[in-house]
């Protein structure tokens, strides 16, 4: 990455090795569980720092933000920071996969921010294309309905889906 920062592969895979593999190598050294946990957190932060250095070289796609979000979620168990990365990726890049928006909504629910999740998903649903399997429009609608039950939203006040108009 120092010689040529353009290949995104090395940034992302380097960060994955630091965050996901190196903690296991540390544990194999006979460290206590407490040491291993501290090292795992430190290594995850090192991986995020590496990805932060990659951002200026790869600001055309959401990949770096998504990887930072994945490390926050899967290694640091920090749903709030992960959700923010996923939200940012979805808002800033048209090329962000549809699943990222669904994941953001799920993380809001996991954090107990049900009203915010409901608002987000009801705004997201009309923007999703009909008939595109990857968009999972029906999944989003199911999650909206679950949130309506959780929030006590009556049928008369519930979300009414509208088919997206073709461009």
C-alpha positions as CSV (number, residue, x, y, z in Angstrom):
1,X,0.0,0.0,0.0
2,X,3.0,2.3,0.5
3,X,4.4,1.7,-2.9
4,X,1.0,1.7,-4.7
5,X,-2.1,2.7,-2.8
6,X,-4.5,2.0,-5.7
7,X,-5.1,-1.7,-5.4
8,X,-8.0,-1.8,-2.9
9,X,-7.5,-5.6,-2.4
10,X,-4.4,-5.1,-0.2
11,X,-6.0,-2.5,2.0
12,X,-9.1,-4.5,2.7
13,X,-7.4,-7.9,3.0
14,X,-4.6,-6.4,5.1
15,X,-7.3,-5.0,7.5
16,X,-9.1,-8.4,7.5
17,X,-5.9,-10.2,8.5
18,X,-5.2,-7.7,11.2
19,X,-8.7,-7.7,12.6
20,X,-9.7,-11.3,12.1
21,X,-6.6,-13.5,11.9
22,X,-4.0,-11.9,14.2
23,X,-6.2,-12.2,17.3
24,X,-6.1,-16.0,16.8
25,X,-2.4,-15.9,16.4
26,X,-2.2,-13.9,19.7
27,X,-4.4,-16.4,21.5
28,X,-2.2,-19.3,20.3
29,X,0.8,-17.6,22.1
30,X,-0.7,-18.7,25.4
31,X,-2.1,-15.3,26.4
32,X,-4.8,-15.1,29.1
33,X,-8.3,-14.5,27.9
34,X,-8.1,-11.0,29.2
35,X,-4.9,-10.3,27.2
36,X,-6.4,-11.9,24.1
37,X,-9.5,-9.7,24.4
38,X,-7.3,-6.5,24.8
39,X,-5.2,-7.5,21.9
40,X,-8.2,-8.3,19.8
41,X,-9.6,-4.8,20.4
42,X,-6.2,-3.2,19.8
43,X,-5.8,-5.1,16.5
44,X,-9.4,-4.2,15.4
45,X,-8.5,-0.5,16.0
46,X,-5.3,-1.0,14.0
47,X,-7.2,-2.5,11.1
48,X,-9.6,0.5,11.2
49,X,-6.7,2.9,11.2
50,X,-5.3,1.1,8.1
51,X,-8.6,1.5,6.4
52,X,-8.8,5.2,7.3
53,X,-5.5,5.6,5.5
54,X,-7.0,4.0,2.4
55,X,-10.0,6.3,2.3
56,X,-8.3,9.1,0.3
57,X,-7.2,6.6,-2.3
58,X,-10.6,4.9,-2.6
59,X,-13.3,7.5,-2.3
60,X,-15.2,6.3,-5.4
61,X,-16.9,3.3,-3.8
62,X,-18.3,2.3,-0.4
63,X,-16.0,-0.7,0.1
64,X,-13.7,0.9,2.7
65,X,-16.6,2.3,4.8
66,X,-18.3,-1.1,4.6
67,X,-15.2,-2.9,5.8
68,X,-14.8,-0.4,8.7
69,X,-18.5,-1.1,9.6
70,X,-17.9,-4.8,9.5
71,X,-14.9,-4.6,11.9
72,X,-17.0,-2.4,14.3
73,X,-19.8,-4.9,14.1
74,X,-18.0,-8.3,14.1
75,X,-14.8,-7.6,16.0
76,X,-15.6,-4.7,18.4
77,X,-19.3,-5.6,18.8
78,X,-20.1,-1.9,18.4
79,X,-23.4,-1.7,16.7
80,X,-23.7,2.1,16.9
81,X,-20.4,2.7,15.1
82,X,-21.1,0.0,12.5
83,X,-24.6,1.4,11.9
84,X,-23.1,4.8,11.3
85,X,-20.6,3.4,8.7
86,X,-23.4,1.5,6.9
87,X,-25.6,4.6,6.9
88,X,-22.8,6.8,5.6
89,X,-22.0,4.2,2.8
90,X,-25.7,4.0,1.8
91,X,-26.2,7.7,1.7
92,X,-22.9,8.7,0.1
93,X,-22.6,6.1,-2.6
94,X,-25.1,5.0,-5.2
95,X,-23.2,1.8,-5.7
96,X,-23.8,0.6,-2.2
97,X,-25.5,-2.8,-2.2
98,X,-29.1,-2.9,-1.1
99,X,-28.3,-5.2,1.9
100,X,-26.4,-2.4,3.6
101,X,-29.6,-0.3,4.1
102,X,-31.4,-3.4,5.5
103,X,-28.5,-4.0,7.8
104,X,-28.6,-0.4,9.0
105,X,-32.3,-0.7,9.8
106,X,-31.7,-4.0,11.7
107,X,-28.9,-2.4,13.7
108,X,-31.2,0.5,14.6
109,X,-33.7,-2.1,15.8
110,X,-31.0,-4.0,17.8
111,X,-30.1,-0.8,19.5
112,X,-33.7,-0.2,20.5
113,X,-34.1,2.7,18.1
114,X,-37.3,1.4,16.7
115,X,-38.9,4.7,15.7
116,X,-35.8,5.7,13.8
117,X,-35.7,2.2,12.1
118,X,-39.4,2.6,11.2
119,X,-38.8,6.0,9.7
120,X,-35.8,4.8,7.8
121,X,-37.4,1.7,6.4
122,X,-40.6,3.4,5.4
123,X,-38.5,6.0,3.5
124,X,-36.3,3.2,2.0
125,X,-39.1,1.0,0.8
126,X,-40.5,3.2,-2.0
127,X,-36.9,3.8,-3.4
128,X,-36.3,0.0,-3.9
129,X,-36.9,-1.4,-7.3
130,X,-39.8,-3.8,-7.8
131,X,-38.8,-7.3,-9.0
132,X,-35.1,-7.0,-8.2
133,X,-34.3,-9.9,-5.9
134,X,-31.3,-8.3,-4.3
135,X,-33.4,-5.3,-3.2
136,X,-35.5,-7.6,-1.0
137,X,-38.4,-5.2,-1.0
138,X,-40.7,-7.7,0.6
139,X,-38.2,-8.3,3.4
140,X,-38.1,-4.6,4.1
141,X,-41.9,-4.5,4.2
142,X,-42.0,-7.4,6.6
143,X,-39.6,-5.5,8.9
144,X,-41.8,-2.5,8.6
145,X,-44.8,-4.6,9.7
146,X,-42.8,-6.0,12.6
147,X,-41.9,-2.5,13.7
148,X,-45.5,-1.4,13.5
149,X,-46.5,-4.2,15.9
150,X,-43.6,-3.3,18.2
151,X,-44.5,0.4,18.1
152,X,-48.2,-0.2,18.4
153,X,-49.0,1.5,15.1
154,X,-52.6,0.8,14.2
155,X,-53.8,-0.4,10.7
156,X,-55.2,3.0,9.9
157,X,-51.8,4.7,10.5
158,X,-49.7,1.9,9.0
159,X,-47.3,2.3,6.1
160,X,-49.0,1.9,2.7
161,X,-46.5,0.7,0.1
162,X,-46.7,2.2,-3.4
163,X,-45.2,0.6,-6.4
164,X,-42.1,2.5,-7.7
165,X,-42.6,4.2,-10.9
166,X,-40.4,3.2,-13.8
167,X,-37.9,5.8,-14.9
